[in-house]
Amino acid sequence: MNSKIWLSSPHMGGNELKYIHEAFDANWVAPLGPNVDGFEKDIEKFLNEDVKVAALSAGTAAIHLALIECGVGYGDEVLCQTMTFSATSNPIAYQGATPVFVDSEADTWNLCPIALEEAIQDRIAKGKKPKAILAVHLYGMPYKVDEVSAIAEKYDIPVIEDAAEGLGSKFKGKSAGTFGRFGVLSFNGNKIITTSGGGALVSHTKEDKDKAVFLATQARDNAPHYQHSHIGYNYRMSNISAGIGRGQMEVLQDRVDARRAMNQFYQELFADIDGVTVFVEPNSDYYSNHWLSAITIDPKVAGKTREDLRLALLEDDIESRPLWKPMHLQPVFADAPYYGGKVAEELFENGLCLPSGSNLTDEERTRIAQKIKEVFGK
């Protein structure tokens, strides 16, 4: 029986244990220590910008803290890309605020600048100027940074950049996660590198980072006793997890290269299969880490649907997954405002994420290729 081929599984580099052993030897197992400091510095160096990084327990925690620092509170509104995972939008609800969902555009599958500006103008006309914009680098593909940034500046609304899937991606040579007032990274088990769980908040000032760390460590005031003047959270990354991250950072560019090679593999595989389009960069301004490689299927041309392919792969124990179900279609956000057309809905209807891991073998790629060709009669 064939072993399971996963969509995106953890891929260790080998040096993770060295940093973990150092933490154990020094008894640094708390949510602070040399690995936390070192991991933050490693990320800052990789991003190659003048940024400050706070290592946290999850990317979701980073979004939550970014919203707090942007002043989002009860009754406020936050503009949010609809085509994303729920972790992007859930923290808006944590703050008692309302997400205002915005459709995608067809080039990058990310926040549509036209629908974004329409949403801003309409919310302002209704007396509710949004407090922040949550833009996502979906599956590692950078959003339309220039257009979104220009709109955000025009209306003086801060951008929180959800780069949870975008570590290693670039737009015009600049790293994803460094464009907004805040950037968010994720090191969940299925991400391009992992700390088993974990995330990070990217800031542009020491003041913003220090505030995030303060809030992430239960907002304890500077006093000899336990005194608290603000609501705090238990969001800091442990020194053990950060040790895994330090080992992973040593192989990050290799992981990006391997994921991009998987995308090229799919481009070549589907080159002669009509009705299937591989998700690729729209032009040379974009450099995607291709965290997940995805396709869209036109059933009228291909003669097969997204579900036909997914179920056929499943029969051979090959994991694939539909694109994110847009947030404005989720039952939990049924009452949230939505702006745009049907781009995100059609992507969800016809899109599929394919195995993209950096640890896939030639044998596994052969299995994937044979099954896909079989489905499309090639």
C-alpha positions in Angstrom: 0.0 0.0 0.0 1.3 3.5 -0.9 2.2 5.8 1.9 0.2 9.1 2.2 1.4 12.1 0.3 0.6 15.2 2.4 -0.4 18.6 1.2 2.4 20.3 3.2 4.2 18.5 6.0 7.0 19.7 8.3 10.5 19.4 7.0 13.3 19.5 9.5 16.7 20.8 8.6 18.8 18.8 11.1 20.2 21.6 13.4 17.0 22.1 15.3 18.0 19.7 18.1 21.3 21.6 18.6 19.4 24.7 19.7 16.9 22.7 21.7 19.7 20.9 23.6 21.3 24.2 24.3 18.0 25.4 25.8 17.7 22.3 28.0 21.4 22.5 29.1 21.0 26.1 30.2 17.5 25.4 31.6 16.0 28.1 29.4 12.6 26.5 28.8 10.5 29.7 29.5 8.9 32.1 27.0 12.2 34.0 26.9 15.8 33.2 26.5 18.7 33.1 23.9 16.8 31.2 21.3 13.9 33.7 21.3 16.3 36.6 20.9 18.3 34.7 18.3 15.2 33.6 16.3 13.9 37.2 16.2 17.3 38.4 14.9 17.5 35.6 12.3 14.1 36.7 11.0 15.0 40.4 10.9 18.2 39.5 9.0 16.3 37.4 6.5 13.6 40.1 5.9 16.5 42.4 5.1 14.7 45.5 6.2 14.9 47.8 9.2 12.2 45.9 11.1 11.7 44.7 14.7 10.3 41.1 15.2 8.5 39.7 18.2 8.3 35.9 18.3 4.8 34.8 19.5 2.8 31.7 20.1 0.9 31.9 16.8 0.3 34.1 13.7 -3.3 34.6 15.0 -1.8 36.1 18.2 0.3 38.5 16.0 -2.9 39.6 14.1 -4.7 40.2 17.4 -1.9 42.3 18.8 -1.6 44.3 15.6 -5.3 45.1 15.8 -4.9 46.3 19.4 -1.9 48.5 18.5 -4.0 50.0 15.6 -6.6 51.0 18.1 -9.3 48.5 17.0 -12.0 48.1 19.7 -15.6 47.3 20.3 -17.9 48.5 17.5 -15.1 49.3 15.1 -14.8 48.0 11.6 -11.8 46.3 9.9 -11.5 45.7 6.2 -10.5 42.1 5.5 -9.7 40.0 2.5 -12.5 37.4 2.1 -10.3 34.8 0.4 -8.3 33.7 3.4 -8.2 31.3 6.4 -10.4 32.1 9.4 -7.3 33.0 11.5 -7.1 36.3 9.5 -10.6 37.5 10.5 -11.2 35.8 13.9 -9.1 38.3 15.9 -11.3 41.1 14.6 -14.1 39.5 16.5 -11.9 39.1 19.6 -11.8 42.9 19.7 -15.6 43.2 19.5 -15.1 44.7 16.0 -16.9 43.8 12.7 -15.0 42.5 9.7 -15.9 44.1 6.4 -15.0 41.5 3.7 -13.6 42.5 0.3 -13.4 40.4 -2.8 -10.3 39.2 -4.6 -8.9 40.2 -8.0 -8.0 37.5 -10.6 -4.3 38.2 -10.9 -3.1 37.4 -7.4 -6.3 36.1 -5.8 -5.8 38.8 -3.2 -7.5 42.0 -2.0 -9.1 43.8 -5.0 -8.1 47.4 -4.9 -11.3 48.5 -6.7 -13.6 46.8 -4.3 -11.4 47.9 -1.4 -11.8 51.6 -2.2 -15.5 51.1 -2.9 -15.8 49.6 0.6 -13.9 52.4 2.3 -16.0 55.1 0.6 -19.2 53.3 1.5 -18.3 52.7 5.1 -17.2 56.3 5.5 -20.5 57.5 4.0 -22.3 55.3 6.6 -20.3 57.1 9.3 -18.0 54.2 10.0 -14.4 54.8 8.8 -12.6 51.4 9.0 -9.7 51.2 11.6 -7.4 48.9 9.6 -7.0 46.9 6.4 -6.0 43.2 6.7 -4.4 42.2 3.4 -3.2 38.7 2.8 -0.4 37.1 0.7 -2.5 34.1 -0.3 -0.6 30.9 -0.7 2.6 33.0 -0.7 1.5 35.2 -3.6 2.1 38.9 -2.8 -1.0 41.1 -3.0 -1.1 44.2 -5.2 1.1 46.1 -2.8 1.4 49.4 -4.7 -2.3 49.8 -5.3 -3.4 48.7 -1.8 -0.7 50.9 -0.1 -1.8 53.9 -2.2 -5.4 53.5 -1.1 -4.5 53.0 2.5 -2.4 56.2 2.5 -5.1 58.1 0.7 -7.7 57.4 3.4 -5.1 57.2 6.3 -5.9 53.6 7.3 -3.1 51.4 8.5 -2.4 48.1 6.7 -1.9 44.9 8.7 -0.1 42.5 6.3 -1.0 38.9 6.8 2.2 37.2 5.5 1.5 34.0 7.4 1.8 32.1 4.1 4.3 34.5 2.6 7.7 34.2 4.4 10.3 34.3 1.7 8.0 36.0 -0.9 8.9 39.4 -2.3 7.3 42.2 -4.2 9.7 44.3 -6.3 12.6 42.8 -4.3 11.2 43.7 -0.9 10.2 41.0 1.6 6.6 40.2 2.3 5.7 41.2 5.8 7.5 44.5 5.7 5.0 46.7 3.7 2.3 47.3 6.3 2.4 49.1 9.6 2.6 45.5 10.9 3.4 42.2 9.3 2.3 38.8 10.5 4.2 35.6 10.1 3.2 32.0 10.9 5.3 29.0 11.8 2.5 26.5 12.1 3.3 22.8 11.3 2.3 23.1 7.7 4.1 26.4 6.9 7.2 26.9 4.9 9.2 26.6 8.1 7.8 25.6 11.5 8.4 25.9 15.2 5.7 23.3 15.6 3.3 26.2 16.4 4.2 29.8 16.6 4.2 33.1 14.8 5.8 36.6 14.8 4.8 40.2 14.6 6.9 42.4 12.4 7.0 46.1 13.4 8.9 49.1 12.1 9.7 50.7 15.5 11.1 49.5 18.7 8.2 51.1 20.5 5.6 49.0 18.6 7.6 45.8 19.2 8.0 46.6 22.9 4.3 47.2 23.2 3.6 43.9 21.5 5.9 42.0 23.9 4.4 43.8 26.9 0.9 42.8 25.8 2.1 39.2 25.0 3.5 38.7 28.5 0.3 39.5 30.4 0.9 43.3 30.4 2.8 43.3 33.7 3.7 46.8 34.8 7.3 47.7 35.8 6.9 47.0 39.6 8.4 44.6 42.1 5.0 43.0 42.7 2.4 41.9 40.1 0.6 45.0 38.9 -1.4 45.3 35.7 -2.9 48.4 34.2 -3.8 46.8 30.8 -5.4 43.6 29.7 -2.6 41.2 28.7 -2.2 37.9 26.9 -0.1 34.8 27.1 1.2 35.1 23.6 5.0 34.8 23.8 7.0 32.1 22.0 8.8 29.6 24.2 12.6 29.3 24.1 12.2 25.6 23.0 10.0 26.5 20.1 12.3 29.3 19.1 15.2 26.7 19.1 13.3 24.8 16.4 12.8 28.0 14.5 16.6 28.8 14.6 17.4 25.5 13.0 14.6 26.0 10.4 15.9 29.5 9.5 19.2 27.9 8.4 17.3 26.1 5.6 14.6 28.6 4.8 15.8 29.7 1.4 16.3 26.0 0.5 12.7 25.4 1.4 11.5 28.4 -0.7 13.5 27.1 -3.7 12.0 23.6 -3.2 8.4 24.9 -3.1 9.0 27.0 -6.2 10.4 23.9 -7.9 7.1 22.1 -7.1 5.2 24.9 -8.7 7.3 24.6 -11.8 6.6 20.8 -11.7 2.9 21.5 -11.9 3.3 24.1 -14.6 5.0 21.5 -16.8 2.6 18.7 -15.8 -0.5 20.8 -16.8 1.0 22.4 -19.8 -0.9 20.1 -22.2 -4.0 19.6 -20.2 -6.7 22.0 -21.4 -8.9 23.8 -18.9 -6.5 23.7 -16.0 -4.6 26.9 -15.0 -1.7 26.8 -12.5 -1.5 29.8 -10.1 1.6 31.7 -10.9 3.0 35.2 -10.6 1.3 37.8 -12.9 4.6 39.5 -13.7 8.3 39.9 -12.7 7.4 42.3 -9.8 6.1 39.3 -7.9 8.2 36.5 -6.3 6.1 33.9 -4.6 7.4 31.3 -2.2 4.6 29.1 -3.6 3.9 27.8 -0.1 1.0 26.0 -1.7 0.7 25.4 -5.4 -2.9 25.7 -6.6 -4.8 25.2 -9.8 -8.2 26.3 -11.2 -10.2 23.9 -13.3 -12.7 25.0 -16.0 -15.0 22.0 -16.1 -16.5 23.0 -19.4 -13.1 22.7 -21.0 -11.3 20.1 -18.9 -14.3 17.8 -18.7 -13.6 17.3 -15.0 -14.3 19.3 -11.9 -12.3 20.3 -8.9 -14.0 17.6 -6.9 -13.4 14.9 -9.6 -9.6 15.5 -9.2 -9.7 15.8 -5.4 -11.5 12.5 -4.9 -9.4 10.7 -7.5 -6.2 11.8 -5.7 -7.8 10.9 -2.3 -8.3 7.3 -3.6 -4.5 7.1 -4.0 -3.9 8.6 -0.6 -2.7 11.9 -2.1 -3.9 14.9 -0.1 -5.3 17.9 -1.9 -7.7 20.6 -0.7 -10.1 23.1 -2.1 -9.1 26.8 -1.8 -10.1 28.6 1.3 -13.9 29.1 1.5 -14.4 32.9 1.4 -15.1 34.4 4.8 -18.2 36.2 3.7 -19.7 32.7 2.9 -18.9 31.3 6.4 -21.9 30.8 8.7 -20.0 32.6 11.6 -19.7 35.8 9.5 -23.1 35.6 7.7 -24.1 39.1 8.9 -20.8 40.8 8.0 -20.7 43.4 5.2 -19.2 42.3 1.8 -17.9 44.3 -1.2 -17.0 43.0 -4.6 -18.2 40.5 -7.1 -17.8 36.7 -7.5 -14.1 36.3 -8.0 -13.4 34.7 -4.6 -16.5 32.5 -4.9 -15.5 31.2 -8.3 -12.0 30.5 -7.1 -13.4 28.5 -4.2 -15.7 26.6 -6.6 -13.0 25.7 -9.1 -9.7 25.8 -7.2 -7.6 23.1 -5.7 -4.4 23.1 -3.7 -2.0 20.3 -4.6 0.8 18.6 -2.6 3.5 21.3 -2.3 5.9 20.2 0.4 9.6 20.8 0.2 10.2 17.2 1.2 8.4 15.5 -1.6 10.4 12.8 -3.3 10.8 12.0 -7.0 8.8 8.8 -6.4 6.0 10.8 -4.9 6.0 13.3 -7.7 5.8 10.4 -10.2 2.7 9.1 -8.3 1.1 12.6 -8.4 1.8 13.0 -12.1 0.5 9.6 -13.0 -2.7 10.0 -11.1 -3.4 13.5 -12.6 -2.7 12.3 -16.1 -5.0 9.3 -15.5 -7.8 11.7 -14.4 -7.5 13.9 -17.5 -7.0 10.9 -19.8 -3.4 11.8 -20.8 
